[in-house]
């Protein structure tokens, strides 16, 4: 009887400890999302050109700019939404994009 209680105790302990923590995936290679505004006004995000109606640029309160980019949902189960907190980088006349 004591052996059965011990086995049940171990099973409960393993079950509780397995649900107590969840491994967190950390990606070190992920670069911050940057919206590039070219001198001619074209908008580029993740090597894709965006239409100006799908982007909202706002001040971040620290002298910089952030952007919200409209994300379209293909199956229309939910409406389109905006992904925000994207860093805005404006390229001037003599600047070229930095190579990673």
VOZA-520646 format. One line per 5 residues: number of its first residue (from 1); their letters; for each residue y, z, x of C-alpha. Coordinates in nm, 3 decimals. Each point is the difference from the previous one (the first is absolute). Example, Ala and Ser with C-alpha at 12.3 -4.5 7.8 and 13.67 -1.06 7.14 Angstrom:
! residues 2
1 = AS = -0.450 0.780 1.230 ~ 0.344 -0.066 0.137
END
This chain:
! residues 100
1 = XXXXX = 0.000 0.000 0.000 ~ 0.237 0.082 0.286 ~ -0.076 -0.336 0.158 ~ 0.090 -0.181 -0.324 ~ 0.331 0.190 -0.021
6 = XXXXX = 0.076 -0.088 0.362 ~ -0.066 -0.372 -0.061 ~ 0.217 0.003 -0.313 ~ 0.273 0.181 0.194 ~ -0.013 -0.265 0.277
11 = XXXXX = 0.016 -0.284 -0.253 ~ 0.302 0.154 -0.171 ~ 0.168 0.064 0.335 ~ -0.057 -0.359 0.112 ~ 0.128 -0.133 -0.331
16 = XXXXX = 0.317 0.207 0.014 ~ 0.075 -0.084 0.361 ~ -0.062 -0.372 -0.056 ~ 0.260 -0.012 -0.277 ~ 0.251 0.224 0.174
21 = XXXXX = 0.134 -0.250 0.248 ~ 0.059 -0.371 -0.002 ~ 0.025 -0.197 0.324 ~ 0.339 -0.155 0.056 ~ 0.020 -0.349 0.141
26 = XXXXX = 0.277 -0.030 0.257 ~ 0.111 -0.343 0.108 ~ 0.187 -0.004 0.327 ~ 0.037 -0.375 0.016 ~ 0.202 -0.029 -0.321
31 = XXXXX = 0.357 -0.104 0.068 ~ 0.279 0.106 -0.234 ~ 0.082 -0.248 -0.273 ~ 0.317 -0.192 0.084 ~ 0.194 -0.240 -0.219
36 = XXXXX = 0.183 -0.247 0.222 ~ 0.326 -0.150 -0.126 ~ 0.076 -0.314 0.199 ~ 0.350 -0.128 0.074 ~ -0.030 -0.271 -0.266
41 = XXXXX = -0.095 0.260 -0.264 ~ -0.373 -0.066 -0.019 ~ -0.216 0.308 -0.050 ~ -0.329 0.042 0.186 ~ -0.257 0.274 -0.059
46 = XXXXX = -0.338 0.002 0.175 ~ 0.049 -0.363 0.112 ~ 0.070 -0.114 -0.357 ~ 0.326 -0.129 -0.137 ~ 0.123 0.183 -0.310
51 = XXXXX = 0.233 -0.104 -0.277 ~ 0.322 0.201 -0.011 ~ -0.062 0.097 -0.364 ~ -0.319 0.185 0.106 ~ 0.177 0.225 0.253
56 = XXXXX = 0.240 0.292 -0.047 ~ 0.181 0.120 0.314 ~ 0.162 0.344 -0.008 ~ 0.158 0.249 0.242 ~ -0.234 0.265 0.136
61 = XXXXX = 0.279 0.257 0.035 ~ -0.020 0.011 0.380 ~ 0.191 -0.316 0.083 ~ -0.298 -0.231 -0.034 ~ -0.151 -0.202 -0.279
66 = XXXXX = -0.325 0.008 -0.190 ~ -0.150 -0.250 -0.241 ~ -0.222 -0.012 -0.305 ~ -0.220 -0.308 -0.031 ~ -0.144 -0.117 -0.331
71 = XXXXX = -0.380 -0.003 -0.001 ~ -0.166 -0.223 -0.254 ~ -0.325 0.111 -0.163 ~ -0.234 -0.297 -0.049 ~ -0.205 0.114 -0.301
76 = XXXXX = 0.285 0.144 -0.211 ~ -0.183 0.325 -0.072 ~ 0.321 0.165 0.117 ~ 0.346 -0.142 0.034 ~ 0.157 -0.104 0.327
81 = XXXXX = 0.146 0.283 0.208 ~ 0.227 0.053 0.301 ~ -0.123 0.129 0.334 ~ 0.286 0.192 0.161 ~ 0.099 0.171 0.325
86 = XXXXX = -0.033 -0.318 0.207 ~ 0.224 -0.008 0.306 ~ 0.257 -0.284 0.000 ~ 0.072 -0.180 0.326 ~ 0.287 -0.248 0.005
91 = XXXXX = -0.006 -0.267 0.266 ~ 0.342 -0.095 0.134 ~ 0.118 -0.321 0.158 ~ -0.152 0.051 0.343 ~ -0.297 0.219 -0.090
96 = XXXXX = -0.358 -0.115 -0.020 ~ -0.291 0.193 -0.153 ~ -0.174 0.238 0.241 ~ -0.352 -0.098 0.099 ~ -0.265 0.267 -0.050
END
